[in-house]
């Protein structure tokens, strides 16, 4: 057991996962395909500290307490169990996000991927990527995909089957694309992804339609990524995002992550396409819009979106690497 460091990157799903078939095991109800992004980085340091009587986790310099600390403690209990470590091998964890936290930019994906990697290494285990993906999934389902660089697939889960892991589809060099992030809000979102999914599953009359549609759109996205067909990827990606959000808006009460700037940005993306620039939008559980385009068009797209009323700024990301451990 020793100190360890891990770096992981957030991923953005092109075909969306929304809703769980087994909440206790964090198993997604539908398949998803994502792109890991080089610009959205979490760095995590972990070490066993014999002076502790509980895990101590800081994020961006702030000690996690209350319900959040309890959730992290349960996840680290699982890490200890998977690694064969004693239950009292408590960890000192220090994590930093180099992008906004809990705002809809998938910080939970990079965060739990980095935490799983650093904590398991600190506890003396050497987990392969599949085992690490299974472990990270228990913290956040999308974290399973952040173990891998480039394009990754997380299949739909089967209730009770804790063996589910993401699978690498194509590496970062597969396709020279970019994703432009249009930031529409400063603070954390009002409804967490976990709570938004649960409310959608329990109350939305459109959730059954989402379950039927999502796998078909996923198949379209996967085939188009394999063919490097940007227009086909974009069309299916936008359809997946809008269907996901439609199911959430129909929940009671509605789960609505979009802001005015979100809708203005979607209009701006359509304007770009009308002007001959290949750009397509997706959104996650947050107000920000992510726009997929050819790498050569990233500067044009970024400049255009930065001028949208209400957009606070833009970031340009490209396909990134999987989890790194030292």
N, C-alpha and C positions, 0 to 999 in steps of 0.2 A: 504494500500500500504506500502510495507516494502522492506528491502533488502532480497535477496534470492540467493541460491546457487544451481547449478545443475551439475551433472556429467553424461556424455554420452560416449558411445563407438562406434567406427566405425564398420561398417559391410561390409563384402565382399560378393558380390552376386555370388552364384554358378550357377544359371541360370540368365543370364544377362538381364538387362534393358538397352536399347540403342535406343534413339529416343522418341519423344513425339507426342502424338496425339492432345495435346492442350498445346502449349507453355506458354500461359498466365497463365494457372492454374497449370502448372508443372505436367501434367498428362502423365504417361508413356504409350507408344504405345503397350508394351508387358508385360506379367507378369514376376515376378522375385522372387527367393527365396534366402535368405541370411543367413549368420552366423555372429552374433555379437561377436566381439573378445575382450577378457579381457585386452589385452596389448595396445590397441590403444585408449587412453583416452583423452577427452576434458573436462576441468573444466571451468565453467562460473559463474561469480558473476554479479548480476544486482540489481540496486536500482534506485528508482525515485529520481531525483534531481531537486528541484524547481528553482535552479539557472541556469539551462541549457535552451538555446533557440533552441536546437536540440539535438538529441541523440549523445552520445559520446561513441564509441566502440573501445577498444584496444584489439589487438590480439598479444600474446607473447610480450607484452610491447610496441607495436607500434600502435599509433593512426591511425585508418582507415580514409582515406580522399578520395576526388574525387569521381569517379564512384563507387568505392567499398562502401564508406560511404553512397552514395545515395541508393544503392541497399539494404544495411542493414537498412537504414531509412524506406524504403518502407515496408520491412518485419516487422519492429517494429510498423509501422502504422497499419498493419494488426493485429498484436498481440493486440494492444490497442483496435481496433475495436471489435475483438473477445471477449476481456475481459470486454468490456463495460467501458473502462477507457477514460478519457478526451484526446483529441488529443494532448494537450500540456503537458501530463504526460511523459516528456522526461526521458530517462534512461541513467544512467551511467553503462556501461557494460565493464567488464574485463574478457577476455577469454584466456586460455592457452591450447595449444595442446602439449601433451607429446609424440609426434611423428612428423615426417616431414609434413609440411603443403603444400597443393596444389600440391602434387607430384604424385598422383595416389594411395594414401592409404586411400581414403574416408574420408579425414578430413572435407569435407563439410557435410557429413552425421552426424558425431558426433557433429560437430560445430553447425549446425542448430537445431539438437535435443536438445543439451544443452541450446542453446539460447532461443528456444521456451519454454522450461521448466522453466528456470530461470526468463525470462522476464514476463511470465504469472503469476508466483508466486509473483514476485515483484509488479505486478499490482493488486494483491489481488484476482486472480482467482484460482480456484482449478479444473483444467481440468483433466478428466479421460484420460486413455492412448489412447483411440480411438480419442478423440478430439485433444489431443496433437499430435498424429500422423498426423492427417489431417492438423494441423497447421504447423508442421515441414516440411511436404511435399511441402508447398508453397515456402519454402526457398531452399530446395533441395529434389528432389523426393526420393532419397535414404535415406534421413534423416527420412522419415516416418518409415523405418524399424529399425532404431537405437533406437526407443522408447522401443523396446521389446528386451529382452534377448534371447539367444539361436538362434533358427531358426525362421525366419519370412518371410511371403509372402506379396508382394505388387501386387495386381491384376492389369491387364491392365485397363487404364482409359477409360472413355467415354467422348468425347468432351463436355464441358459445365457443367459436373457434378463435383462440388467442394467437394463432400462428401467422396471422396476416402481416405481410410486409410489403412495402413498395418495391417496385422493380425498375431498374434502369431501362429506358427505351432507346435514347440516342444521347451521345455525349455532347459536350458544349460546342464542339467543332462541327456538329452536324449541319448547322445552318447559320448564316450570317444575318441575324435579325437583332432588333433592339426592342426594348419595352420602355416607353416614356411614361413616367408617373406624374400625373397632375394632382397636386395635393390640394384638397378642398377644405381642410379643417386642421386646427392645431392640436386639439386635445384628444383624450381617449374617447372612444365611442360610448354611447349611452347604454347599449345592449350588447353584451358579450356574444361572441359567435356561438358559444355553448348554449346560452339561454335563448338566443334567436332561433337556433335549430330546434331546440326542444319545443318552443312555442309554436313553430311552424308545423312540426310533426303532430302536435296535439290538437291544433285548432284550425289549420288552414284547409279550406275545402279544395284547394288546388294542389295539395301535397301529393295526392295519388297521381295526378297528371304529371307532376314533376318526376315521380319515380318511374313512370312509363317513358317519359321523354328523354331523361338524362342519359341513359345508356346508349340511345341511338345517336345523340349528339356527340357523346364520347367517341363512338366508333368513327364518326365523320372527322372529328379533330385528329384522332390518331392516324387515320389513313392520309389526311392532308399534310400532317407534319412529316410523315414518312416520305411523301412525294415533294416536300418543300413547296407546297402550293399555298402561297400566302393568302390569296383571296378566299380559297376554300376553308383554310384554317380560320380566317377572320370571320367569315359568315357564320360558321358553326360555333365559334367561340362567343360571339355576340349573342347568338340565340341561347346558348347555355346560360350566360350571365343573366339575361333578361328573364328567362324562365325561372331561374332560381329566385330572383328578386320578386317576380310576380307571386310566387308561392308564399314568400315571406310577407309581402304587403297585404296578402289576404288573410294573414293570421289575425287572431283577436286577443289582445289589441295588436294592431299592425306592427310588424317589424320593418321599420323603414330606416335605412342607412343613408339614403341619398339626401344631399343638400341642394340648394339652388345651383351652386357651382358645379355639382355633379351633372345635373341636367344640361347646363350650359356647355359643359365639356363634351357631352355626348353629341350635342348639336354641332359643336366645332369639329368633331371627328367626321361627321357626315359631310360637312362643308369641305374638309380636306379631300375626302374621296371624290366629291363632285369636281374638285379642282385637279384631279388626276394623281393625287398622292395616296398610295396604298396604306391606309391606316385603319385599324379596327380596335374597338374598345372592349374592355371587360372590367367588372367590378366585383369586389369581395364583400365581406361583412364590414363595410366602412364606407365613407363618402368619397374616397379617392378613386380616380379613373386611371386604369392602366391601358396604354395604347400600344399594340403590337404593330411594328412596321419593319421594312428593310433597314438594315444598319445605315445604309447610305442616306436614308430619309430622316434619321433620328433628329438631326439638328433642325431641320425644317419643321418637323412635328412639334418639337420642344418649344421652339420660338412661337409657333401658332398657339399652342395651348397656354403658354405663359401669359398671353394677352387676354385670355378669357376672363371676364368679370368674376371675381370671387376666388380665382385660383391663386393660391398663396406662393406657388413656386413649382418647378418641375425638376425631375431627376431622370437621367438617362441610364438605363441598366442594360447589360448584355448577358448572354448565357454564362453562368458561373460554375464554379467547381463544387464538388461535394464536400462533406465534412472533412476537416483536417484535425489531426490529433498529435500532440507531443507530450 
